[in-house]
Amino acid sequence: MKPRPADLPDYHDPPIDEVVIAVQFLPIEGFLDSHIREFWREIQAEYPVAENQPRLEGPIESVDETPIAPTIQFPVGMALQGRMWLISETDDFLVQVQNTRFMQNWRRRETPYQHFDQLHQLFWNNFRTFREYLMSKNLPQPKIQQAEVTYINWLPDSSLTEFFLPARAVRIGILGTEREPQEQSWSARYSLPNNLEMVQRLYVQCQPAIRAQPPHARGAQFALVFRGARASGIEDSEVEDIVDLARVVIVETFTELTTESAQATWERFK
């Protein structure tokens, strides 16, 4: 894990609502839902609550921009495998496991955001424990194909034009007055060049939303997702490089796309 770059923008009170570090891999042969429940015992002291969830399916980013669908085969009659949430007592940290993904989340609850480094370390600690569990059961190690970092920002009672620079470009002057849309959504995809025969892309989405947590307030959700992928496989050191780069790209993009007045509200200090 690299130190935080000294010149990276920073905020005392960022509007971050959730951060996720994840890896996606080929299906682990022989790995069943019962193994997830067994693995839970390894980290149950820190994550005492378990919830079953529908599995996530998503393709691997590819060079030709046609995502590569994961190959998942189940014997005839076998139920589709699921995903499990393993949740901390304070409900703010979360590990997600299925036979093709491992994810570490931080979610805003009562405690403030502790910055990326803490989550980054938790991801590696828990993923290492997961791989040690697989080894103890003579199961194959995950063949990682994609690493992903997601930042989700929540801005309550906010119009996009209050904080999001691209949204201001759609204001129009009609009948002698300036008008902005009652509602708008914005999304973009950026490709980042590299010399690693790896696909690296940034996705940005900003839109009105209703927050999932009570009291289900209206506001705006501003999400940034960075993925680095190679279908032939990614080593641990490359996952580390992707995660470090993702943090820099996401924070710098967040800063480029938001207004100075909003940044002042979030107490930007560098």
C-alpha positions as CSV (number, residue, x, y, z in Angstrom):
1,M,0.0,0.0,0.0
2,K,1.5,3.3,-1.1
3,P,1.4,6.4,1.1
4,R,-1.3,8.9,0.2
5,P,0.2,11.3,-2.4
6,A,1.0,14.6,-0.7
7,D,-0.7,16.7,-3.4
8,L,-3.9,14.7,-3.6
9,P,-6.9,16.8,-2.7
10,D,-8.4,16.1,0.7
11,Y,-11.5,17.1,2.7
12,H,-12.3,17.2,6.4
13,D,-16.0,16.4,5.7
14,P,-16.4,14.7,2.3
15,P,-19.9,13.6,1.3
16,I,-18.8,9.9,1.0
17,D,-21.6,7.5,1.8
18,E,-19.9,4.2,0.8
19,V,-16.5,2.9,-0.4
20,V,-15.9,-0.5,-1.8
21,I,-12.7,-2.4,-2.7
22,A,-13.4,-5.6,-4.7
23,V,-11.8,-8.3,-6.7
24,Q,-13.5,-10.5,-9.3
25,F,-12.2,-14.0,-10.2
26,L,-13.0,-17.1,-12.1
27,P,-15.4,-19.4,-10.3
28,I,-13.6,-21.3,-7.6
29,E,-14.0,-25.0,-8.4
30,G,-15.8,-26.8,-5.6
31,F,-16.6,-23.7,-3.6
32,L,-20.1,-23.8,-2.3
33,D,-22.4,-21.6,-0.2
34,S,-21.6,-23.8,2.8
35,H,-17.9,-22.8,2.5
36,I,-18.9,-19.1,2.8
37,R,-20.6,-20.0,6.1
38,E,-17.5,-21.8,7.3
39,F,-15.3,-18.9,6.3
40,W,-17.5,-16.6,8.3
41,R,-16.3,-18.3,11.5
42,E,-12.8,-17.1,10.7
43,I,-13.9,-13.5,11.0
44,Q,-17.1,-13.7,13.0
45,A,-15.6,-11.9,16.0
46,E,-15.3,-8.7,13.8
47,Y,-18.3,-9.4,11.6
48,P,-20.9,-11.1,13.8
49,V,-23.9,-10.6,11.5
50,A,-24.5,-12.6,8.3
51,E,-27.1,-12.1,5.6
52,N,-27.8,-14.0,2.5
53,Q,-28.0,-11.9,-0.7
54,P,-28.6,-12.6,-4.4
55,R,-25.3,-13.1,-6.2
56,L,-23.8,-10.4,-8.4
57,E,-23.0,-11.0,-12.0
58,G,-20.9,-8.7,-14.0
59,P,-18.5,-9.0,-17.0
60,I,-14.8,-8.4,-17.1
61,E,-13.7,-5.2,-18.8
62,S,-12.0,-5.9,-22.2
63,V,-9.8,-4.1,-24.7
64,D,-12.4,-4.1,-27.5
65,E,-15.0,-2.5,-25.1
66,T,-17.1,-5.7,-25.4
67,P,-17.1,-7.0,-21.8
68,I,-16.1,-10.6,-21.3
69,A,-18.9,-12.5,-19.6
70,P,-17.7,-14.8,-16.8
71,T,-17.9,-18.5,-17.4
72,I,-20.0,-20.1,-14.7
73,Q,-21.2,-23.7,-15.0
74,F,-23.4,-25.5,-12.5
75,P,-24.5,-29.2,-12.7
76,V,-28.1,-29.6,-13.9
77,G,-30.5,-29.3,-11.0
78,M,-28.0,-27.4,-8.7
79,A,-29.3,-24.1,-7.3
80,L,-27.5,-20.9,-8.4
81,Q,-25.0,-20.1,-5.7
82,G,-25.5,-17.0,-3.7
83,R,-23.6,-14.2,-1.9
84,M,-23.2,-13.5,1.7
85,W,-22.9,-10.2,3.6
86,L,-20.7,-10.4,6.7
87,I,-21.4,-7.3,8.8
88,S,-19.6,-5.6,11.6
89,E,-21.4,-4.9,14.9
90,T,-21.6,-1.2,14.1
91,D,-23.0,-2.0,10.7
92,D,-20.5,0.3,8.9
93,F,-18.0,-2.4,7.7
94,L,-19.1,-5.2,5.4
95,V,-17.4,-8.2,3.7
96,Q,-19.1,-9.7,0.7
97,V,-18.3,-13.2,-0.5
98,Q,-19.4,-15.3,-3.4
99,N,-17.6,-17.9,-5.6
100,T,-16.5,-15.2,-8.1
101,R,-16.1,-12.1,-5.9
102,F,-14.6,-10.8,-2.7
103,M,-15.6,-7.3,-1.5
104,Q,-14.8,-5.0,1.4
105,N,-17.2,-2.1,2.1
106,W,-17.3,0.8,4.4
107,R,-20.8,2.4,4.8
108,R,-21.7,5.6,6.5
109,R,-23.6,4.9,9.7
110,E,-22.7,6.7,13.0
111,T,-18.9,7.0,12.8
112,P,-17.3,9.4,10.3
113,Y,-15.3,8.2,7.3
114,Q,-11.8,7.2,8.4
115,H,-10.1,7.6,5.0
116,F,-9.1,5.0,2.4
117,D,-6.1,3.5,4.1
118,Q,-8.1,1.8,6.8
119,L,-10.4,0.1,4.3
120,H,-7.5,-0.8,2.1
121,Q,-5.8,-2.6,5.0
122,L,-9.0,-4.4,6.0
123,F,-9.5,-5.6,2.4
124,W,-6.0,-7.3,2.4
125,N,-6.3,-8.7,5.9
126,N,-9.7,-10.3,5.2
127,F,-8.8,-11.4,1.7
128,R,-5.7,-13.1,3.1
129,T,-7.8,-14.9,5.7
130,F,-10.2,-16.0,2.9
131,R,-7.3,-17.5,0.8
132,E,-5.9,-19.2,3.9
133,Y,-9.3,-20.7,4.5
134,L,-9.4,-22.0,0.9
135,M,-6.0,-23.5,1.3
136,S,-7.1,-25.3,4.5
137,K,-10.0,-26.9,2.6
138,N,-7.7,-27.9,-0.4
139,L,-9.8,-25.5,-2.6
140,P,-8.1,-23.6,-5.5
141,Q,-6.9,-20.1,-5.0
142,P,-8.9,-17.3,-6.7
143,K,-7.6,-16.4,-10.2
144,I,-8.2,-12.7,-10.1
145,Q,-9.2,-11.1,-13.4
146,Q,-10.5,-7.7,-12.2
147,A,-10.0,-5.2,-9.4
148,E,-12.4,-2.5,-8.6
149,V,-12.7,0.6,-6.4
150,T,-16.0,2.4,-5.9
151,Y,-16.8,5.7,-4.1
152,I,-20.4,6.6,-3.7
153,N,-21.2,10.1,-2.5
154,W,-24.5,11.2,-1.1
155,L,-25.7,14.8,-1.1
156,P,-29.0,15.3,0.7
157,D,-31.6,17.8,-0.6
158,S,-29.2,18.8,-3.4
159,S,-29.8,19.7,-7.1
160,L,-26.9,18.5,-9.3
161,T,-26.3,22.1,-10.4
162,E,-25.4,23.0,-6.8
163,F,-22.2,20.9,-6.7
164,F,-21.7,19.2,-10.1
165,L,-20.0,21.3,-12.8
166,P,-21.2,19.3,-15.9
167,A,-24.8,19.8,-14.7
168,R,-24.5,23.5,-15.0
169,A,-23.9,23.3,-18.8
170,V,-27.6,22.4,-19.4
171,R,-29.1,25.6,-18.0
172,I,-31.1,27.4,-20.6
173,G,-32.4,30.9,-21.1
174,I,-36.0,31.0,-22.2
175,L,-38.7,33.7,-22.0
176,G,-36.2,36.0,-20.5
177,T,-35.3,33.8,-17.6
178,E,-32.6,31.2,-16.8
179,R,-34.0,27.7,-16.2
180,E,-32.4,24.5,-15.2
181,P,-33.9,21.0,-15.5
182,Q,-36.2,19.9,-12.7
183,E,-34.3,16.6,-12.9
184,Q,-31.3,15.4,-14.8
185,S,-28.8,12.5,-14.8
186,W,-25.2,12.4,-16.0
187,S,-22.9,9.5,-16.9
188,A,-19.6,9.0,-18.6
189,R,-16.9,6.4,-19.2
190,Y,-13.2,7.1,-19.5
191,S,-10.4,4.8,-20.7
192,L,-7.0,5.1,-19.1
193,P,-4.0,4.1,-21.2
194,N,-1.3,1.9,-19.7
195,N,1.6,-0.4,-20.8
196,L,0.5,-3.5,-18.9
197,E,-1.9,-5.0,-21.5
198,M,-4.6,-4.3,-18.9
199,V,-7.9,-2.5,-19.4
200,Q,-8.4,0.4,-17.0
201,R,-11.6,2.4,-17.0
202,L,-13.3,5.0,-14.9
203,Y,-17.1,5.3,-14.7
204,V,-18.8,8.4,-13.4
205,Q,-22.5,8.7,-12.7
206,C,-24.4,11.5,-11.0
207,Q,-28.2,11.4,-10.6
208,P,-31.1,12.2,-8.3
209,A,-31.8,9.4,-5.8
210,I,-33.6,8.3,-2.7
211,R,-31.2,7.1,0.0
212,A,-31.6,3.4,0.8
213,Q,-31.2,4.0,4.6
214,P,-34.0,5.5,6.7
215,P,-35.5,8.1,6.6
216,H,-35.1,7.5,2.8
217,A,-34.4,11.2,2.1
218,R,-34.2,12.6,-1.4
219,G,-30.9,13.9,-2.7
220,A,-28.2,13.2,-5.3
221,Q,-25.9,10.3,-5.7
222,F,-22.5,10.8,-7.2
223,A,-20.7,7.5,-7.9
224,L,-17.2,6.9,-9.3
225,V,-16.0,3.4,-10.2
226,F,-12.5,2.5,-11.4
227,R,-11.8,-1.0,-12.8
228,G,-8.5,-2.6,-13.9
229,A,-8.8,-5.9,-15.7
230,R,-6.9,-8.6,-17.6
231,A,-8.8,-11.8,-18.5
232,S,-5.6,-13.9,-18.3
233,G,-5.1,-13.0,-14.7
234,I,-3.8,-10.3,-12.3
235,E,-1.2,-10.8,-9.6
236,D,-1.5,-9.4,-6.1
237,S,1.1,-6.7,-6.8
238,E,-1.0,-5.6,-9.7
239,V,-4.2,-5.5,-7.7
240,E,-2.3,-3.3,-5.2
241,D,-1.3,-1.0,-8.1
242,I,-4.8,-0.8,-9.4
243,V,-6.3,0.1,-6.0
244,D,-3.7,2.8,-5.4
245,L,-4.2,4.3,-8.8
246,A,-8.0,4.1,-8.5
247,R,-7.9,6.1,-5.3
248,V,-5.9,8.9,-7.0
249,V,-8.0,8.9,-10.2
250,I,-11.3,8.9,-8.3
251,V,-10.3,11.7,-5.8
252,E,-8.8,13.9,-8.6
253,T,-11.9,13.3,-10.8
254,F,-14.2,14.1,-7.9
255,T,-12.4,17.4,-7.4
256,E,-12.3,18.3,-11.1
257,L,-16.1,17.8,-11.5
258,T,-17.3,19.6,-8.4
259,T,-17.7,23.3,-7.7
260,E,-15.4,25.3,-5.5
261,S,-18.4,26.3,-3.3
262,A,-19.3,22.7,-2.7
263,Q,-15.7,21.9,-1.9
264,A,-15.6,24.6,0.7
265,T,-18.7,23.1,2.2
266,W,-16.9,19.8,2.4
267,E,-13.9,21.6,4.0
268,R,-11.3,21.0,1.4
269,F,-7.9,21.7,2.9
270,K,-5.4,20.8,0.1
